Amino acid sequence: MLYPTNLQPWYQGIDLMREGLVTSKEAAKFLAISRTKIYEAMSSGDLPFVKLGKTRRIPKVALRIYAEQG
């Protein structure tokens, strides 16, 4: 089953998959930050993701929550 694990508390109880997934490039554009910052946020656990083969996808709803957390 595809679902992010090891979530920060602000993601608990949220259906992260309800709005679909985006690429790191799309996430960076949405948040107006670099892809490097996106990967840093994923590595630190601040931004959840799922792996599909060798690629990572980020839940759309998680981007809004991440932006709100500042």
C-alpha positions as a printed NumPy array, in Angstrom:
array([[ 0.   ,  0.   ,  0.   ],
       [ 1.282,  3.443, -0.879],
       [ 1.127,  5.737,  2.112],
       [ 3.692,  7.984,  3.747],
       [ 5.126,  6.678,  7.017],
       [ 6.899,  8.365,  9.941],
       [ 4.677, 11.44 ,  9.719],
       [ 5.122, 14.643, 11.668],
       [ 2.286, 15.287, 14.159],
       [ 0.653, 17.933, 11.965],
       [-0.055, 15.289,  9.302],
       [-1.681, 12.781, 11.675],
       [-5.334, 12.099, 10.925],
       [-5.2  , 13.753,  7.483],
       [-6.041, 11.786,  4.339],
       [-2.893, 12.73 ,  2.461],
       [-3.798, 10.778, -0.657],
       [-7.198, 12.372, -1.29 ],
       [-5.95 , 15.02 , -3.74 ],
       [-3.294, 13.002, -5.5  ],
       [ 0.46 , 13.273, -5.83 ],
       [ 2.937, 15.629, -7.47 ],
       [ 6.581, 15.409, -8.48 ],
       [ 9.34 , 17.202, -6.612],
       [ 9.588, 19.666, -9.503],
       [ 5.86 , 20.478, -9.263],
       [ 6.133, 20.771, -5.461],
       [ 9.06 , 23.182, -5.749],
       [ 7.148, 25.333, -8.209],
       [ 4.034, 25.349, -5.994],
       [ 6.007, 26.379, -2.895],
       [ 8.351, 28.683, -4.839],
       [11.443, 26.996, -3.41 ],
       [14.244, 24.955, -4.941],
       [14.067, 21.223, -5.533],
       [17.024, 20.917, -3.166],
       [14.866, 22.379, -0.373],
       [12.093, 19.927, -1.272],
       [14.501, 16.997, -0.955],
       [15.835, 18.378,  2.335],
       [12.27 , 18.605,  3.687],
       [11.577, 15.031,  2.584],
       [14.827, 13.78 ,  4.148],
       [14.127, 15.504,  7.46 ],
       [10.603, 14.077,  7.596],
       [ 8.971, 17.498,  7.375],
       [ 7.411, 16.713,  4.   ],
       [ 5.892, 13.263,  3.474],
       [ 6.358, 11.347,  0.236],
       [ 5.782,  7.961, -1.317],
       [ 8.256,  6.099, -3.485],
       [ 7.1  ,  4.773, -6.826],
       [ 9.994,  2.762, -8.12 ],
       [12.948,  5.144, -8.067],
       [10.823,  8.289, -8.011],
       [ 9.253, 10.154, -5.111],
       [ 5.813, 11.7  , -5.153],
       [ 4.473, 14.203, -2.646],
       [ 0.814, 14.424, -1.608],
       [-0.727, 17.707, -2.802],
       [-2.483, 18.313,  0.512],
       [ 0.858, 17.92 ,  2.324],
       [ 2.247, 20.901,  0.405],
       [-0.441, 23.209,  1.816],
       [ 0.076, 21.85 ,  5.327],
       [ 3.858, 22.218,  4.987],
       [ 3.457, 25.838,  3.836],
       [ 1.162, 26.586,  6.785],
       [ 3.702, 25.13 ,  9.234],
       [ 6.313, 27.53 ,  7.911]])
